[in-house]
Structures are given as structure tokens and as C-alpha cells.
Amino acid sequence: MDYMLDTINLDLEHVKQGGRPGATIIVHQETVVATGVNEIVQSKDPTAHGTIIALRKASYVLKSENLNGCIVYTTLEPCAMCLGALYWAEVDIFPTVLVVYQREEIGRLEGKEEVGE
């Protein structure tokens, strides 16, 4: 299974629905245990990054704050907060692919000619 591609698709779908970029999938023993997308705007919570949401869900599912043995796939380079959370969760690895959205592309995803019109 291509978890990175799944993460990119999760991110693209979330942006098409009006969300901000930033998706994460956490895999443990070749099973997806958690996903998260950027919910800052929807939740009015500045800590609601996709990585933080996925880490919280994975900790709940695995019943541990230690996520050793997990691989975290994300579409954005982790910010300082997310990087700290990944460190303290002791995940094994977090491959990242940067999905770059052009202004025109976001506009098309939102059904507009251009953002700002």
C-alpha cells in the first residue's frame, strides 16, 4: 500500500472541501491507525494541525503516548509544535512530501477562477 499517496489524496480531498492544506496518516504494523487534517479554521483551535490530531487519535487507538513502531506520513514539513510532538511520541520515522498549492490551483479547488476575486 502506498501510504504517502493516500496522505496526498486525503490532503487534496480536504482542500477541495474548503479546508487548509496539511494531512497526516499514522501507520503501525502496516495498518493505518489514525488520520488527521488541518482543522485550525473549522475548530478555531490554533493547535489543530493534521499531525497533532493524528497523533492524538493514534495514542488513543494504541492506548499509549509512546508511538514507537509507528510511521507518520505527512504532506507538510512539521512545524516546531508538531516536530516536538513527534519527538515526544517517539515515532520511528516521518517521511514528508511537500504538496505545494499554487494560488490558481486553490481557486480551482474552491470553484473560483482565482483566489481573491
Residue pairs with C-beta under 8 A, 6 or more apart in sequence:
1 30
3 25
3 27
3 32
3 71
3 73
4 73
4 95
4 97
6 25
6 32
6 73
7 23
7 24
7 25
7 73
7 74
7 75
7 97
8 23
8 75
8 97
8 99
10 23
10 25
10 35
10 37
11 21
11 22
11 23
11 37
11 50
11 75
11 99
12 99
12 109
14 21
14 23
14 37
14 38
15 21
15 101
15 106
15 109
16 109
18 110
19 37
19 38
19 39
19 41
19 42
20 38
20 40
20 41
21 38
21 75
21 76
21 99
21 101
22 37
22 38
22 49
22 50
22 51
22 74
22 75
22 76
23 35
23 36
23 37
23 38
23 50
23 74
23 75
24 34
24 35
24 36
24 37
24 50
24 51
24 53
24 54
24 55
24 72
24 73
24 74
24 75
25 32
25 34
25 35
25 54
25 72
25 73
25 74
26 32
26 33
26 34
26 35
26 54
26 55
26 57
26 58
26 67
26 70
26 71
26 72
26 73
26 91
27 33
27 70
27 71
27 72
27 73
28 58
28 62
28 67
28 69
28 70
28 71
29 69
33 57
33 58
33 61
33 62
33 70
34 54
34 55
34 56
34 57
34 58
34 61
35 54
35 57
36 49
36 50
36 51
36 52
36 53
36 54
36 55
36 56
36 57
37 50
37 53
38 48
38 49
38 50
39 45
39 48
39 50
39 53
40 46
40 48
40 49
42 48
47 81
49 79
49 81
49 82
50 74
50 75
50 76
51 72
51 74
51 76
51 78
51 82
51 85
51 86
52 81
52 82
52 85
54 72
55 67
55 72
55 85
55 86
55 89
58 67
58 70
58 89
59 65
59 67
59 89
62 70
65 88
65 89
66 89
66 90
67 89
67 90
67 91
68 90
68 91
68 92
69 92
70 89
70 91
70 92
71 91
71 92
71 93
71 94
71 95
72 86
72 91
72 93
72 94
73 94
73 95
73 96
74 82
74 94
74 95
74 96
75 96
75 97
75 98
75 99
76 96
76 98
76 99
77 96
77 98
78 86
78 94
78 96
86 94
101 109
103 114
103 115
103 116
104 114
104 115
106 115
107 113
107 114
107 115
107 117
